[in-house]
Amino acid sequence: MGDVLSTHLDDARRQHIAEKTGKILTEFLQFYEDQYGVALFNSMRHEIEGTGLPQAQLLWRKVPLDERIIFSGNLFQYQEDSKKWRNRFSLVPHNYGLVLYDNKVAYERQVPPRAVINSAGYKILTSVDQYLELIGNSLPGTTAKSGSTPILKCPTQFPLILWHPYARHYYFCMMTEAEQDKWQAVLQDCIRHCNNGIPEDSKVEGPAFTDAIRMYRQSKELYGTWEMLCGNEVQILSNLVMEELGPELKAELGPRLKGKPQERQRQWIQISDAVYRMVYEQAKARFEEVLSKVQQMRPAMQAVIRTDMDQIITSKEHLASKIRAFILPKAEVCVRNHVQPYIPSILEALMVPTSQGFTEVRDVFFKEVTDMNLNVINEGGIDKLGEYMEKLSRLAYHPLKMQSCYEKMESLRLDGLQQRFDVSSTSVFKQRAQIHMREQMDNAVYTFETLLHQELGKGPTKEELCKSIQRVLERVLKKYDYDSSSVRKRFFREALLQVSIPFLLKKLGPTCKSELPRFQELIFEDFAKFILVENTYEEVVLQTVMKDILQAVKEAAVQRKHNLYRDSMVMHNSDPNLHLLAEGAPIDWGEEYSNSGGGGSPSPSTPEAATLSEKRRRAKQVVSVVQDEEAGLPFEASPEPPSPASPDSVTEIQGLLAQGLRAESPPPASPLLNGAPAGESPQPEAAPEASSPPASPRQHLLPGKAVDLGPPKPSDQETGEQVSSPSSHPALHTTTEDSAGVQTEF
């Protein structure tokens, strides 16, 4: 790998890449600085004038899944340096960074992980053929001949490949189709969460950044949705640079790559990944510098806005009226001829899968609560309530139970409309709707928890508890129906705008955009940071199509075809003190309602009484493991089995994997689905005792120092892996670029 990079990425080329990256970043960051003042003004105006949105009936959890583990288990990973498959213990913490360890013993001994993968921008492929097709398309002229050795061989029929257009790829495989399906659901949840990397509560920096991205791409005549608007700001900015830099490097370096098609493909993946890292580091430094600059300017800008808010609003409305008079006739004709006829069909295509998904959320919630109610009646009443409520509280973050809701969106198609409106992919709409589903599920669960906890304060009997659960469930379902209707209508409006506005701007650009600079003289110099002609122009264009979009959504609600409430339907808060209940401390069901008389191991009297490994094992987990392959191993890690004579022999690799499974995994007593017997709900592996404190985020410290035991915090980077020798134990070391055997990755 080093020879490939030193040959094709010498000092001169690296300098050229840095200069090109710096030029793109400078241009973009000017857009960002301009948009920051506009976003700050809009945020402060919004605080004063209010939203006008209907009041939500459901509560929301302020700290969802703090210090929880979503999923853990074993899978096989392909090591590119040794060209061998290795068994890895993997877990997904509450922040959705996939963490890979050598084995479960290494995890329990706090050995630094092999990798922490932030999956923003990745796609999951479930077949090697899909992967080979993408690789062949990424570098023209490298499609392997039929019958030749492919770039990757999978020893089983159940691969999962994480593919990224610029960064390195990750190769995994499972032994059964059931494991593949579960890991696919888990990894897709990771991607969905990591793609949504800009915090929702960022009212200034977030909108400023996304608007700057849109403005920059429109300045390059790139309109429509962008599939790589994924991850946090630095990741998105790196994707933006690579969008321009990648084709140039491909055209320049592609013809110079030597070897067979598979070898040239492998070389290009290595080069692209190395360039992506260089771009990332440069983008991170520049963005942090500019972010610090605008944040230092923020107090002064806020003072001007507070003092001159009315004058700024008046000035902006005057500018908008002039722009409206200029473009309105052209915009109305464009909307009438090119957008209005297609709004109903776009809306219908969005409504069907989205409403099915939200209905499935309601059904899953109803089923889980009803099953819990039956179990409480049949298994001891309130003594078992804490155990069941612990599971229910994590329902929205259970990727397997939520999968039936998410998969409804996979049927979304905009056939015929996608090319007309320059929609590169429907994935942006699918993932946004799925995030709304998860939020609404968690809101419903949290509201149910809060109301039930209030009922339990009355000391109900077993029969009364059953009736209370049913009564609270009915109240929450009514609130859910109202809130889900509001959320879906807002999603439909936003999606229709996201489809139509870029199309209109592109259509109107040739006749209108060249005339915009003359409106600059209408803005007072003191207000120039808060009012931009380009933004005001877009707002005017939005207003021309907004009335048609609102009318279409309103008519859909009147038809009640998809269980939408009419806009005139206002649900008055039947629980005026409900939001006050949410202000209290989070409910710890295991602590308050644990079954102390059960057969489980007693909790230690003090946190100090538990060993480090016991604390790790008791970490609360949403889903139990796929396989607990390390359960029978002693504390010391045993040496790995001998490597096959030929790593390229699929038969030998399959034999090695089967041998590893027989050696490490005790046979299950019954068919296992994710660590739980088939037909039963998954049980968390080694659930925590009530008095156990939650694990804290990991901190890498010097040997001999106290160590926090929580999973590593996923960042926008990953820790790469080097395969250690089979006979040696993993060494404790910090995960930095200079540490032996570890490299920093994205």
Salt bridges, closest charged atoms under 4 A:
GLU27 OE2 - LYS220 NZ 3.12
GLU33 OE1 - LYS293 NZ 3.16
GLU49 OE2 - ARG45 NE 3.03
GLU80 OE2 - ARG168 NH2 2.78
ASP102 OD1 - ARG88 NH1 3.30
ASP102 OD1 - ARG114 NE 2.56
GLU108 OE1 - ARG617 NH1 3.48
ASP189 OD1 - ARG192 NH1 2.53
GLU200 OE2 - ARG432 NH1 3.01
GLU205 OE2 - ARG298 NH1 3.32
ASP211 OD1 - ARG214 NH1 2.87
GLU227 OE2 - LYS123 NZ 3.23
GLU243 OE2 - ARG217 NH2 2.88
GLU248 OE2 - HIS16 NE2 2.84
GLU248 OE1 - LYS20 NZ 3.80
GLU252 OE2 - ARG13 NH1 2.48
GLU263 OE1 - ARG266 NH1 3.01
ASP273 OD2 - ARG277 NH2 2.83
GLU348 OE2 - LYS561 NZ 3.15
GLU348 OE2 - HIS562 NE2 3.85
GLU368 OE1 - LYS401 NZ 3.32
ASP371 OD2 - LYS367 NZ 2.90
GLU387 OE1 - LYS384 NZ 2.85
GLU390 OE1 - ARG394 NH1 3.01
GLU390 OE2 - LYS620 NZ 3.75
GLU410 OE1 - LYS430 NZ 3.82
GLU439 OE1 - HIS436 ND1 3.63
ASP442 OD1 - ARG61 NH2 3.19
GLU449 OE2 - ARG61 NH2 2.88
GLU455 OE2 - LYS458 NZ 3.39
GLU455 OE1 - ARG471 NH2 3.65
ASP481 OD1 - ARG362 NE 2.77
GLU515 OE1 - ARG518 NE 3.22
GLU538 OE1 - ARG214 NH2 2.67
GLU539 OE2 - LYS316 NZ 3.09
ASP567 OD1 - LYS489 NZ 2.82
ASP575 OD1 - ARG475 NH2 2.24
ASP575 OD2 - LYS479 NZ 2.67
GLU583 OE2 - LYS62 NZ 3.83
GLU592 OE1 - HIS453 NE2 2.98
ASP628 OD1 - LYS104 NZ 3.26
GLU636 OE1 - ARG109 NH1 3.85
GLU636 OE1 - HIS729 NE2 3.96
GLU640 OE1 - ARG86 NH1 2.84
GLU689 OE1 - ARG618 NE 2.96
GLU721 OE2 - ARG168 NH2 3.71
GLU745 OE1 - ARG168 NH1 2.55
GLU745 OE2 - ARG277 NH2 3.52
